[in-house]
Amino acid sequence: MWPFSAPNDAVINEKRQQRSQALAAVNQDISPTQSVFLKATASDIVSRIQKGEWTATEVLEAYITRAAFAHAKTNCLTEVMLGPARQRAQELDEEFAKTKRLRGPLHGVPISIKEQFEIIGVDTSVGFSQWANKPATTNADIVNFLSDAGAVLFVKTNIPQTMFAFECSNPVWGRTTNPYNDRFTCGGSSGGEGALLAMDGSAVGIGTDIGGSVRIPAAYCGIYSLKPASGRVSYQGAKGPVPGFDGIVTVAGPMGRSVTDVKLVSQVLFGAPSTNHSIPPLPFRDVKLPSKLKFDNYIKASPACKRAVIETVEALRAAGHECVEFEVPDANVAFNLFAAITSADGYKTMLSHLGPDAKESSLFLATLGPKVPSFVRAFASWIMESFVGDKVFADTIRASKAKSVGEYWKLIHQRDQYVKTFIETVWKAHDFDSIIAPVQAIPQLPHGGCDNFSVMAVATVLYNVLDMPVGCLPVTRVDATKDKLTDEWTTGPGLGSRFLEGGIYRGKNPLYDPEASQGMPVNIQIVGKKWEEEKVVAIMDVVDNALGRERGFGPGAWDAHMKKSS
């Protein structure tokens, strides 16, 4: 049993007991026949069902079995909807037997979805105990779109408290661990999705992203994802702790085990009519890439993350593409804008939903700024800049505070000006097709790493501020020999923040430890221009092929890696 300390112990016990009972009768042993289903992409599943070789029920049972196994290892599931899912699969099978026609492009595909999406008759607690036992009365738009396409939704997945951290723990559902090493987090806020998909516990999934929340779990767990820009996928019916906030727009996007699956789900979701008429009718478009693409690569990261970018560049150059190294203009400005805008009300709305729940430690530093008296904040930032020599971190301290409406409007104007400057100095000046970038400074964080190093989200937050589409894909795995620290990191200029450098790369116990993270996945980001999500997906495929399939990612990757490393 899990230890509880909050006054809502009864609610928490009840929710976890419901989950345990739903999974109790599931046999976690995968048969040889079922393993074939698990190694298939979503596209393969649909194809085999269409040929009459598989049924939706057979496929679903294999993924239910594997999801139970993944949950036992990582604690990745929240709501478990096996009864309705089995009924749905049976209905699809009966319909296909009569008509020989697929319901849609996702016919029979078992799909998982982040906890925050509403499904009729199912709770959407989002990790808040006081939101539990209040089943949804309507479906989120995405749930309807997936259902209309023939998908079988069968589980929801875990998130961090408030979804404002890139670890994955909350008082209601507990902590989700990394499937490759339980000393590390799976990332957040779509962390349960990342863990489940990495272990083939779902064919494909849906996450959301305001500062890296689909890309960080994808990177930590070695899977694929796409963060669309705003306006391509409906967000209606996704509950969050700050309804109405759009200073940085949260978006929903696919997470999966291949580029083809990311593309398949994008084809279903892009341009589908939202219930509030907020999404333009812009469906997924076919694109034709030029034979020679031009990339940039933005580097200052750990040896492992730097190597991932370099290996990608080398593979692309070998395939005949052009890669140019450049430095992102004022990336720290984007992060400070993010911190300033999201803290505009002092995080009062976001934290108001905690009720009796204890506040997770991962939120401490991220939400500390507005609580600090103004004279203390001014003094601390002055010390950090004048004596420590760290203007980057000093500016972040200054940014995190409550603001007036006038100050908030000024920040939104500054955000828009930053976007304009970026477009002019990067896209127009260099005519890049895409940007290749590390996801974070290090491949994964150990549990508790987010407590003091939430600033490491700077590399993902940048593209939320810019509102640009970003793909994420695995490149390699940490190699303790290749990726050891050298003078470049221990004494060199590093990230530009002495505070961060000291904790990540220097001292007796640096956060970056390639020996501890041996074999863990290392991903990259593929960034495109707004409204060019289809081009990003196409470029992801180019990069994936250039790197080669033999690097060991995709369906079956977790089993293969565990067998190899045992």
C-alpha positions, 0 to 999 in steps of 0.5 A: 500500500502507498503511504498517505498523509493528506486529510483526503486519505479516504478519497485517495485510497478509494481511487487507488483501490478502483484502479487495483481492482480493475487490473487485478484480473489481468494476467501480465504474462504476454503470450508469443501470439500477443507479442506480435500485436505489441510489436506492430505500429498502429498503422500495422494494426489497422492493416492487419484487421482490414485483411481479416488477420487480426481482430480488435478484441485480440489486439486490445487484450494484448495491450491490456496485458502489457499495460498492466505489466507496465503499470506494475513496473512504473505506476503509469496508469490512473483511470482504467476503462477495461469494460467499456474498451472490451465492449467497444472492441467487440462492437468493432469486430461485429461491425467489420464481420458484417460490412468488411469496412473499417470504422475509420483510420484508427479502427481497433487501435488501443489508445491511451490518453493523458489523465486530464481529458474528459471521458463520459462517466470517468473521473478527471481528477488531474491528481487533485483529491478534491476533483475526484468522484466527479465523473465527466458528463461530456467527452473532450473533443479529442476523445470524440475524434479518436472514437469516430476514427475507430480507436479503442480508448482503454486507460488514462495516464499519470501526470504531475500535480498541477501539470506544472513540472516535468516529473510525474507525481501527485497525491492521488495516483502516486509517482511514475518512474522511468521504465528503463531505470526506476531511479529516474523520472519518466518526465512530465507532464505527460509522464504516464504516457511516456512510460506506458508507450515505451513499454508497448503498453499502448499502441499510441497516446495523447499528451499535452504541452505548455513547456515541454510536456510531450517532448520531455517524457518522449525524450526521457522514455525514448519514444516519438511525439509531436507538439503542434502549434496552437490552432491545429488540434482542439483542446476542448474538454481538457481540464487544467488548473488555470482555465482561461489562461492563454498567455502561453497556449497549451496544445494537445499532440500525439505520442507514439512509437514511430513517426508513422503513428505520429502522422496517423494520429495527426491526420485524424486530429488536425482541423477536426471541428472543435465544439467551440469553433476555435480550430480552423478547418485545416486538415493534415496536408501532404507535403513534398520536401526538397531533395536537400534540406537545410538544418540548424543545430543549437548546442550547449548540452551535456556530452550525451545530448550534444552527441545526439545532435552531432550524430544526427547532423552527421547522418543528415550530411551523409544523406546529402542535407545541409546543416549549419550551426548557429546560436539561438538568439536570447533563449534565456529571454524566452524562458524569463517571459514564460516564467513572468507570464505564467506567474502573473497571478502569483500561481494563486489559481493553479495552487488553489486546487490543492485543497487538503493535498500536500504540495509536491516538492517539484513545485517548490522552487518553480512557484516560490518567486511570487511568495518572496517579498519584493525587497528579498527578491531584488536583493537575491537577484542583485547578489546572484548577478553582482557576486555570483556573476549569473545574470541568467538566473538573476533575471529568472528570479526577477521575472517570477512574481505577481503582476498587475493587468498592465504589466501582464499586457506588457509581457504579452507585447514583449512575447510577440516582439520576441516571436517577430525577432526570432522569425526575422533573425532565424527563419528569414535570415537563414532560410532553414527548413528545420532546427535540430536541438537538444530536448534538455541539457541532460538526458533524464533527471533523477527523482527530485531533480526538478525541485531545484532544476526546473530551469532546465526546461528552457530548451523546450519552453523556447518553442512554446513561447514561439508557438512553433511545432516541434517533433521529438525522436530518439537518437541514441542511448547514454554511453558512460564511456563516450559521454563522460564529462571533460574540461569543456563542461567542468571548467568551460563556459557551459550553459551561461548560468553558473548556478546551473553549471555548478549543480549539473556538471560540477562539484562532488555529485553533479546531476549529470551522471553518465554511469548512472544513466547508462543505456538511457534514451537520448532524444532531439527536437525537430522544430518547424515554422508555425502552420508547418506541422506536416513538414515537421512530421516529414522531416522527422521521417527523414531524420529517422531514416538517416539515423537508421532503424538499427539504433533500437527504438520503436515497438519492442524496444524496451524488451530488446534493450532489457534483454541485451542489458541483462 
